[in-house]
């Protein structure tokens, strides 16, 4: 008589992982089921991995009464009082689930709380308000006691890949610009453009509900004015690029970030130093903080000359802008069109430009 021997259970999730026993068993079974005969596994998309391995078992009920983009951040944070840190981080988000950060609001907060995402400034619609709150909450994470070392488990070979090209802000591709056409009549107060791209090169497709991300470049006129205020040369090298290239392609010029005011406070003194410190802490000593982009900040503290490299490092990275797609891939395969309202406005005597909308209207 042959004896049937039950194979040993493969333990992938360690006993020390923050899961209940039933959750750990389910995850072990799920991951084992994904394993191929050669011991490899089909890779998960980043957002799938975060949602599966995010902190759990912390007593949270899963409800998010703060998930309302019309609610002020103070009200959202009040609703999140007493909840786990990851949930309070979610309440700090803009609640738009817009995807510009590469996640939805819940997954972004879980990624920060699990330390798999170190960037606290990815929430574009939340802006400074969200970044400041996340910074404060992150200090709690830094002060939390270290988790016990996980038990040693047999190594499992798992293939790792980054997101498919063109499907993530972290792995963008180039699309060919085809044309733009102004949709308004001459003299109209609005400036709306029909923009077309060819996606046949990267081989991208899309479905209803998808968005198209644009990595725009800053206006060269604005960049040159900032370089003049710095008293620097266009060709100064910063991280392997000229200063002009770095300011055009890599960093955001609006709004002025807290880190820029921190830098200014280090290189000035007296009342100017105190004012810069106040702005860095989110205060508004002159009631003009909402209008301060990078150029306006340099004008406000006229005469300062930060080193170009330190200046660029004090600025936020340029974030992609997402647009709703106005075409159908089924009707026009390989083609994509956007309908874009161009943003132009005046603050004081200076004309301001929407980054991506004017990039699409006149600079691409």
N, C-alpha and C positions, 0 to 999 in steps of 0.2 A: 504494500500500500504506500503510495507516494504521499509525503507530507507537504502540505502547502505552507510555505513560510511567508509570512507577511513582511514585505520589505520595510526597512526602517524609515521612519518619517524624516524627511529632509527639513531641517530647521534653518530657515533663512532669516527670519525676524528674531533678534535676540530676546532673551527673557527680560532684559533691562529696558527694552523699548517701551515708550509711553503708551501702551495699548492694554486693554483688558485681555484676559485669556481668550475669550471668544473672538475678539478682533484679531489677536495675534494668530490664532489658528486659521481664521478665514484668509488673512493675508498670506500666510505660509502656503495654503492650498492654492490661492490665486497665482502666486509667483511660481510655484512648482508647475502649475498647469501651463504656464507660459514657456517653460523651459523646453528647448529642442533636444533632439537626441544627442547633439554634440555639446550640450551643456551651455549653450548660449540662450539668450532671451531676446524677444522682440522688444525694441526700445519703446518707452512711453514718451509722449510729448511732454515738455516741461510742465505744462499746466496740469496734465494728468498725474504726473509724479507728485506734484505739490499737493493736489487735492487728496491723493491716496495716503501720503505719508505725513500730512500736516498734523500738528499736535492735536491729540484727542484724549478722551478720558479725563478731562479737566473739570468735569462737572457742569460744563456749559450746556444750555438747553437748545442751542442752535438757532434760536430766534434772533432777529436783528431789527428791532423797532426803529433804529436810527437810519435804516437804509432808505433814505429819502433825500434826494439831491436838493430839495428846496429848504431843508432844515439847516439853520445855522450850526456851525461846528460846536459852539458852546452847548446847544441843546442836545446835539448828538452825543457829545461826551458825557453829559449828565445822564442820558439814558443808558450809557454803557458803564456807569459806576458800579463797582463790585464784580464786574465780569472779568474773565481771564485777560491777560495782557494782549494776547493775539486779537481778541474781540474788541478791546479798546483801540487797538491799532486800526482795525477795520473802521470803527466809528470815526476815526480821524480822516479817512479818505473822503473824496468828493461825492461818493455814492453814485457815480454815473455809469460804472461798469463799462467805460468807454474803450478800454483796451489799449490806450496809449502807453500805459506802463508795461504792457506785455502780459498782463494778468486781468482778472476781474478784481474788485475791491477785496473780497474775502480771501482769494488766493494770494494776493500781494501781501496782505497783512500776515497770513500764515507763513509765507516765505520769509518775511523779515523775522518773525518770532522764532522760526526754526533755524535761523542764521544761514539759510541757503541764499538769501538775497541781502546784500549789504547796502544797496543804494536806497536812500530814504527820500530822494527827490524826484521820483518818477511820476508822481501824480500830477499831471499837467493842469487839469482843471482845479485841483486843490491848491496849487501854487505854494506860496510861502507859508500860508496858514497851516496846511497839512504837513509840510516839511518840518515846521517848528514843533508841531505836536508830536510827530513821529520821533523827532530827535529827543524830546523830553521823555517819551515812553521808552525809547531805546536805552536810555540811561538805567531804567528799571531792569531791563534785560541784562545789561552789563553787571548790575549789582546782584543779580540772582545767583544763588549758590550753584556751583558746577554740578552737572549731572554725574552720577556714578559711572565709572568706566564700563562700557558694554562688555559682556562676556565674549570670549573668543569663540568664533564659530567657523566651521569649514568654509573656505573661500568658494564662492560661486562665480564663475566667469559670466559676466553680463556685458553685452555689447553696449557701448554708449555712443550716442549720436546727438548732434545739435539739431535744431528744428530744420525742417525742409526749407531749402532756399526760397525766399520770398514770402514765407509764412510767419515770420517773426521779426520784430524790430532788431533782434540780435543777429539776424542772418539775412539782411536785405539783398535785393538784386536790382539791377538797372533796367528800367523800362524806357523804351524809345518815345520821346515826345513827338507827337504828330502835328497837332495844330491847336490853335485857340481862336475863338470867334466871340466878339462882343455881342451880347444879346439885347442890349438896350439901345434905344434911339439916341441920337445926338441931343445933348442938353438934359438927359435924364439925371435925376439925383442919385440913381443907383448905378453900380458898375458890376454887371454880372457876366461871367465868362463861361463859354462851353469849351472844355479842355478835352483833348483826345490823346490817348496813349496806345502804343502797339505793344502787346504782351507776348507776341509770338517768339521773340528772342529767348526770354527766360522760360517760356512754356507755361505761364501761369493761367489758371482759370479762376472763376469765382461764382458764387451763388448769391441768391437774394439774402440780404442782411449783412454781407461782407462789407468791410471798409477798405479804403485804399490809403496806405500810409505814405506820406511825403517827407523826405528829409530835405528841407529847404535850406538855402544859403541866405545869409544876411545881406542886406543892401550894401554895396561897396561904398556908396557915398557916406553912409552912417559909419562904416568901418574906418574910412579915412579920417573922418572928423574925430573919432575916438583916438586914433593913433596920434593925431596932431595935439590933442589935449594931453596925451602922455609924454609928448616931446620925444617920441621914439621914431625909429626908422621903420619903414614898411618891410625891409628885408631882414630885420632882427630875427635870429633863429629861436624858435620856441618849439620844443619837442619834435624836432626834425622838420618843421615847416617854417615858412616866414610868418612874422607876426600878422601880416595881412591875411594870409591863408588861414591861420588858426582862428582869427576873429570872424572870418567869413564862413568857415565850414564847420567849426567844432563847438563853439560856445554860444549860449543864449545871451542876447543883449537887452532883453526885457523880460521881467522886471529886474532891477538891481538886486542881487541876492544878499542875504545877511552876511555871507562870508566876505563880500567886497567891503562892506562897512567895517567889518572886523579888521581887514587889512588896512583900511584908511585910518582906523583908530591907532594902529601900531606905528604909523609914520607921520602922525601929526600930534599936536598938543593943545593944551588949554581947552577953551570952549568948543573948538572944532573936534577935539578928541572925544569930549563928553557927548557931543551931538552924534558922532559916528557910533559910539558905543550904544547910545539909546536906540538908534535905528537898527543896529545889529541885534538888539534884544526885542525887536518888534514894536517899539514905541514910535510915536509920531510927533517929535518935538516942535516941528514947524507946520504941522498939518498938511504936508505935501508928500508923504511917503507913498501914497497910491500912484503918484505921477512920476516917480523916480525910476527911469530905466538907467542903463549903465552910463550913457552919455550925460544924462541929467545929474547923476550922482557925481561924476567928475566935475561938472560945472558948478555944482553946489559946494564942493570942496576944491575950489580952483587953486591951482598952484602946486598940488601934490604930484609927485612923479614916482609912482610905484614902478619897480622893475617889471618889464614886460612879461617875464616868465611868471613872477609872483602874481601879477595882475590876471593873466589868463587862468592860472590855477585857482584863483578866487571866484571865477565865474562858473555858472552851472553848465553842464553839457547840453548841447542843442538836442531837443527832443523832436521826434517825428510828429507830424500833424495828421490826423485821420479825417478822411472825407467819405461821405456816403457816395456810393457808385450809382450813377444815373442811367447806365446802360444795362443791357442783358447779354450775357455771354452766349446764350442760346441763339439770340438774333444776330449777334456780331462776334463770332468766335475770334479770339485773339486780340480783340479791341476792347478798350475801356474808356468811358467818358465820365467827366465830372462836371457839375454845375457849381461854380464858385462865385460867391459874393466877395468882391474886393474890399478890403478894410483900409480906409484912410481917415485920419482924424487929426485934429489940432489940439495941442496942449500948450497954453500960453501963446507964443508966436511960432512954435516949432511944429512942423508937420510930422506926424507919426504914421508908420506903415505896419499893417498886419504882415507878419513874417511870411507865411506860406501863401496867402492869397495874392500878395503882390509879387512874390516869387513866380507863381504860376502865370500871373497876368503880364509880366514884363521881363523877368530875368531868366527864365528857363529857355 
